[in-house]
Amino acid sequence: MAAVRKEAEVQRSYAGADPFALTRFELAPGRVALVVIDMQNDFLHESGWYARQGIDIAHMRAAITPTAALVAEARAHGVPVIWTRHGFRDLRDAGILARHRPFFAEGGLRPGSWGYEVLEECGARPDDWFVEKQRLSAFFATNLELVLRALRAETVLFCGVLTNQCVAATSKDASFRDFQPIVVREATGTTLPHLHDPALEMMAVGWAEVRSLADTVAALRALPLVNEPAGGLA
């Protein structure tokens, strides 16, 4: 399919209204956070578990450079960076995912392993925030909401993998908690590229803003150099 349709193509007019008008969220100083979803070696590295199973990871790998650029831009403007890592001990705690991905029986996404760690090229730092997850949504049974509340985030930028799974689920859960989710188009990827654009369109007309990397970077550059509200803690 073509890329997410332009706003004029997505919107519909009925009795003078736009029932499918796209949402636009603004970035406010001290109220923005970046959540990078599951950019781990086992998903993205050419020696990672997915690649070793013969899965085509090219679409996911195309998100690496945009993600690194987004992370660098966020840091430059004091926007906190939160990384999620998906993993499980074995098939007993892997949940339904294990039935969809039986190749996890022998390994992959195991905490403490090289494959579990964030891909080096993405630019994670030890003093960033890290959230450990076991289900598609990074909010389920984790401390992600507590971290975002502690950081005073209102608008949350999302990128990572997989577009149609963990990115979609986490951004939707963010909207359920009244955060304003913005999904950065070029900084997402999936193992099934034909599902990428439909997933982004589903988010755009349902619960999130889907924004280009260039537009996101421009909005970040418009923030003050330090992403702190006047007077310190609010």
N, C-alpha and C positions, 0 to 999 in steps of 0.2 A: 504493500500500500504506500501511497504518498506520505510525506511527512505530515505531522499534525496539521490539520487544515487551518488556513488563515482565519483570523477572527471573523471576517465577513462571511466566510463560507460555513462556519460552525453555527453562527447565530441564525435564528429563525424569527420571523416577524409574525405575530398573531395579534390582531386587534390593537396594533400600535405598540405592543410590548415585545421584548426579546426574551422568550422563555429559556433560551440556551445561551444567554450572554456570558462571556468569559469573565472570570474574576481577576481582579488586579489587586495585589497586596503591596503595600509600601514598606520600605525598610526604615525603621526608626532607630536612631542612635541608642545603643545600650539595650536594645530589645531584639537582637538578631542572633541566631545560632546556626551553625552548619552541621548537619548530620550526614556522615559518609557511611553508606551501608555496605558492609561485607566485601570490601575491596581486599580480599585475602588471597594468599598465594595459591591455595587449592582451587579457587575459582579462576584466577587470572594468569598465573605464571605458566609458562610453557612446559615446566616440569611439575606442575601442580596436579592434584588428583583428577580434576575434570579433564585436562588435556591427556592424561595417561589413560583415561577410559575411552579415548577416541572422540571426545566431544569437541565440536568446533567452538573455540573460545574467541574467535576473531572479533565478533561484535562487542563482546565484553571488553576486550583489550583496547578497542577504539575509544573507550571511556577513560583510559588511564591518564593520557595527557590533559584532557579537559578537566578531570578531577584534580590533578596536581596543580593546574593553573588556578582553579577555584579555591583550593585550600590556601595557596600562596596569597591570593588576593584577600581572602578572609583574614588571614593573619596580619596582613599589612594594615588592616583597619580595625584590629582588636576584636574581631568576631570570633568567639570561641568555637573550637572544632571538636566534634564528638564522633568517635569511630565505633561502629558496631562490628562485632565478630560473631559469626554463626558457628555453633559447634555442639557436640554431644559426646558422651563417653562411649556409647555403643548403641545398638539398635533399640535397646530398652528405653532410652530417654530421647530418641530421635523423633518419635511421634509418627504421624501419618506420612511425613516426608520420606521415611524409610521405605514405605510401600511404593512410592512413586520413583524413588531412586535406589533400587536394590544394590547398586554398586557401592553404597556406603557400608555394606556389611563387612568389607575387608579393610576399610580405612577411609580417610578423608575427613577434614574438618574436626580433627580431634584436638581439644584444648591441650596446650603444651607442645604441640608439634610445630614444625616449620610451616606446614601448610595452613595452619590456623592463623598465623600472623598476617598483619597487613602488608600488602605488597610494598616493597621499599620505595619504588618510584612515586608512590602517591604522597609521600612526604609526612607521614605520621611522626609525632614527637612524643617522648616519654611523659611530658607534662600536659599532653592533651587529655581529654576525657575518653574513656573506653567503656563500652557497654557490652556485656556478654549476653547473647540471645540463643534460644533453642527453637524458636518458632519463626514464621515468616515476619510477623510484626515485631519490631524492636521495642514496642511498648509492652508486649505480653510477658508478664512475670519478670520484668527487669526494673532497673532504677532510672530508665531514661526520662520519664516524666519528672521525677524528683530533680534530676540534673538540670533539665530545661527550666524548671521553676526556680531553682537556685540561681541560675544564670539570668533570670528575669527575661527570658526569651518570650516573645509574642509571635514573631515571624520566624519560621524555620525553613532554611534552605536544605533540600534533599538531593543527594546524588548517590550513585553506586549501582549495585547489581542485586538481583535481576529486576529489570524494569517492571515486568508483569507479575512479579511475585513479591519479594521483600520491599522493594521501593513502593509499589502500589499499596501493599498492606500497611506499611508504616506511615505513609503519608495520609492514608485514610484514617488510621487510628489517631493521628495528630489532629485532624479536623474534628474528630469526636470529642477531643479534649479542648477544643476551642483555640488551638494554635492555628496560625495562618501558614499553610504549607505551600512552598514554592519548589517545584521539581525542575531541575536544570537539565534540559533536553540532551545536550551532547555529552553530559557527564553521567549518563546512564547506559546500561547495556544488558543484553540477555543472551541466552543460549539458543533461542528461537527468534531470530530477527523479524520474522513476519508478524510476531505478536508485539513488537516494540511500539510501533506507531499507534495501533489500536489501544494499547494500554495507556499511552500518554494522552490520547484523546479522551478515554474514559475518565482519567483523572481530571482533565481540563474542564470537562462539562459536568463533573460530579462533585469534587471536593477540594481541588487544588488549583493553583496557577501553574502552568507549564511555561517556562521562560527560557529563552536562549542563553547560552553562556555569555555572549557579548552584552546582552541586556543586563544580565545579572552582575557582571563585572562593572558595568557603567554605574549601576545602582550602588554597589559597594564603594566605588571611588567617590561617589557623592556624599558618603558618610564622613563625619569628622575623622581625623587621623587616628584618634583613640575612641573606640566604640564604648564610651562611658557616658551616662547621663550626667548633667550638671549637678554638682553637689555630692557625687559619690553614690553610695548605696541608696536605692529608692525604697 
